[in-house]
Amino acid sequence: MSKRLWDKGQELNKQVHAFTVGSDYLLDARLAAFDAAASAAHARMLLKIEILTVEECLRLIPILKEIYTESRAGSFTVPPELEDCHSAIEARLCEQLGDCGKKIHTGRSRNDQVLAALRLFMREQIVRHQEQLLDLAKVLMRRAEEAIGRPFPGYTHMRRAMPTSLATQLFSYAQYALSLIKDGLHLLEGINWNPLGVGAGFGVPLELDREMTGALLGFDAVQPNPIFVQSTRGREELKFLNWLVDSSTLTEKMAVDLMLFSTAEFGLAEMPVKFTTGSSIMPQKRNPDVLELLRAQASRQRAHRTELEGLVSKLPSSYHRDYQYTKEPLFRAAEQSAESLAVLCLLIEDIQFNREAAEAYFGPEIFSTHYAYELVSKGVPFRDAYTEAASAIEQGLIDVPKMMAKFLELESARNRLELKQIAELAVDIGTKVATCSESHCAALTKVFEG
């Protein structure tokens, strides 16, 4: 029977052991692929510094690749008695390779192993999340292009304010998504450094080539100070969750906007039936549950961040077992964010907007500011023009059809220019995201080759 890495033959209290392991053995099943890749890089480095022979390395790598493949397929499991993926992977290597497998832990601690696996996990999640945001932006851009020339009422303080267009409303969401992707690129730069090789957090008495393992795994740099490395556990995860929370503000904002626009009172949008649910008592109801849950998911993201902040606060330097609990909010946040973006993208593809209802909102009041600026263009001081516009509303002097035609002409021209600018930005950002994705996938593939 396989033993825990720290097992020295002493008897354990089963209840205490179950408490300390918690759900870590279940959570670690999804980290195993990344730990297997990091272990392959570590094995190649151990070969270079002559801890492993060529034959030993050639025996280790294929089994690590098997574990990687199993984890990706969801078939790799961690027995609760082995606690985590690091122990389960080493146990597999020892069972199949004997003394050769026992060498893989040389120069490592589970403390730096989990850091490396988590960095690779987050790197992948950031890229996948960026790809989803890019998909959302593209759908919004397409819907916005179709909507050029369609008026839409603008609101401040939840009250009708000024004329805008449906295209401008949709472009605003697309620009938000692209801005988040750019933030994600900076985040990638900030977390993409190699923690592997610092052991428990104080270095190891071997001449490890940390630059080599970092390069094999696609890290941009090596995280130097060993105590600092361990002190960043939770910090990098918090950066990631901060970004996911920021992303959730977009999904939340869109959900709330569409919820309002699609009410009978507003009548500006219509939810497809397949995105609604019924009532068990009111036959006429079609409820926007998808939008309500998207709004709620944003609150859950903030709760995950708060949980993580609480776990890593007030800790001394170096490693502490408290960090074990940081995985769960991290995984939940990543999973729920991906789900929200996927559903939102489907909804934007199908939601319909009511042009007639939008045009009905365009009375004299909504054009009052435009009327004032027409006076300004004729030399009237703005404050006087402001007062005259208010009087013009009362006296019925604002020619709505004329102002609507002029507004739509200018707005449509601006929207076409905006489309060109956003499309160019999307191509530029998309290229950068694709490069990051290719680099990440290549590193996780090539580390098992050769």
Steps between C-alpha positions, in 0.01 A plus 500: 500500500630847409607722787477873560818689415552590865401158641758373750296205629326679788134429565251769400166602641267439207264784588784748538655384175168536316466850641846608385453353154152646457394512135855557378526155344193575287608849401849381410369269229480807273850615600663166423555582132694813588699325773586222254627757249705677768636162612608423143687832483654427840609154385676647195678746724604220740647321199703808414648525851563122500256400772317288243652290224379515141334160544321610816375817340375308198306270731346781705380729222257257327323420827473868583349552155248224571399675822473831314271341241286330763461821696399691188240232428371514858592140578792560737398465864677568826427250779413686823775318690757655262362850568602684182601464135871535578494191722278309257732572207809399693324187622422399141862557398631297793258214440599471136868597513618424852810694606488709183162640605635584845743747345238735353454691826869592516536877532130555554237540770127475459510869592666603174335224300153633569611855422626392157184302427279790605693749285455277198131451583442874532693574184275264309186638661595859419555413135175302476312783668651749257387283210146500637506878544621534141214278379256718692652818355470364146133411546433845642684665213296306246171586670611864529587521129152367416349765729669808349233761428263379774424750778506401865420705810786582733449499877667657804372460856260242352322786324484579127784738415630539143475324165747228419492202268468125546839465330663731756344300785633171361840645410537612862484138614741390228755764602462392862575140402806600297625715787473200732703292256775762501498493880531122479812532286661713772388245759668222304826692504470550874446137603706320236818435697645173618466409871632146457830417667472689829397188692310568820589867468867523593671353195668160476872408525521406133600699194155489341460664160179692565539698178483171310180379666348845457581505129364148449171599661467826311562730796641842413728525803611330820357612832825545694464532877378168651315654795334750269394215271307331782360832619340553158275197549154647489626837378516396136166323535354818642620695196321247282179521701512880494504477123213251496301729728566788261385279215185412692411870521455489122274194508311650794456837327380338179263271692342787692472719189336225298271412789369857502489540122297177467231589755153577365539849644812575293420275204837566338612137478344156486649196669483181289271246666782247530681740735203536734316280748135479604314540826342211689196715584478781243438360150592821319849541651825459311775587745850623406668252734814485284557873546425485871747216549766682296453792737524265799815336361675836520419513871635148541826607334539777756428249776776269369743791500399595854551141613846492345593836651397375842705183468827671405474799731700531823731209416874514576753445222556161338262206468200428723235229475234771472600524133339162434160666515589756232445246221126468540402867448752517215352201317140601565559854376668382178229244429207732566652786302548278195142374528360854526685625194392200293132550585516877448653455157215267399244752621651794310483292182123462530353793694280731295468878527178691428561797270145635519506501879834682499375766259196562720735624773626780275290801598603866534654452847764251385625752240514799737878489540547472123267797455709700748818421308342608174457841665859486625618440143328827409691693765262480795684452834438150631325604822256714301453221246430260788218725625360555151492125435297442816251763379494349151377171645213671676409700190522200263772661285723193463458336157542133595506345147758752384719450806464121478615498137800722576593297807484165319710631212778613733468202732511249215818657363654487845393136544658398169827658610470335840442163335821539298699596811361220717547243224866598466546485876334157513735367233805635683391364838387171346844449350663553839262261672557237230876534548463449877277199445736342249799559728323347800379194307838451336680504837265239647543281193873531433601436861409134445681471167860428404 
